[in-house]
């Protein structure tokens, strides 16, 4: 089983121009294709973000459900300490 996560930094990815707009980031595609996505804050002091802001952002822009949020939190736990 692949335990490597797909990291997502919603707000930071826009600020750093890793993507030009929300629509270019494939978060929905990652989830729909079973990629083990986790949500992260990247550098929260530079990006002026928190986990709460990141989660609100992805729910507003990518149609992420509460169940998918729980899934991404479980993904984070599952992949936190890969041996």
N, C-alpha and C positions, 0 to 999 in steps of 0.2 A: 504494500500500500504506500502510495506517495504521501509523505507528510510535509513536503515543502509548501509553504504558504504563498499565495499571491497577495502581496502587500498592496494596500490602497491608501493613498494619502490624498483625499479629495480636495481639500482647500489648498494644500501646499502644491499639488500638481498644477493647479490653475495659477497660483502666484508665481511659480517658477517657470511657467510657460511649457511645462512638460506636455501639456495639452492646451490647445487654444480655447476650448470651451467645454462645458460639461458634456455636451453631446459626443465629443470625441473620445471620452474616457470609457472603456468597455466594461465597466463594473457589472452592468446587467448581463452582458454576454458571458463574463467570467462565471457569474453565479449560475446562469442557465446551463452552462456547460460543465458544471460540477467542479470547477476550480476551487480549491480550499482558500477562500478569500478571508483576509483579516483587515480590519480598519485600524488605522494608526494616526497619530498626530504629527509625525515627522518631527520637526523642531518646533515645538509648541510656542516657545517664546518668540521666535522669529516670525512664525506664521500667525501669531496671536489667535491660537485655537485651543480647544479642549476636546476631550472625547465626546462630550455632550454636543458641542458645535459640529464635530465631524459626523456624528450619527444623525443629527437633525439635517445636515447638508445632504447626506446620501439619501435619506428618506424623501426629502423634497425633490431632489433632482433625478433620482434613478428608480423611483417607485419601489423602494425597499420596504418590505413588510416587517412587522415586529418579529415574526418568526425567523425571517432572514437575518435580522439583527442578532437574535439569539444564536443562530447557526454560526455567524461570523465570530461571536464571542467564544463559542465552543471551539471553533477553528483556531482561535488565538491560543487557547489553553492547550489544545492538542499539539500545536506546533511550537510552543514556547521553549521546550527543552528537547530538541531532537538529538538523539544519541547516535 
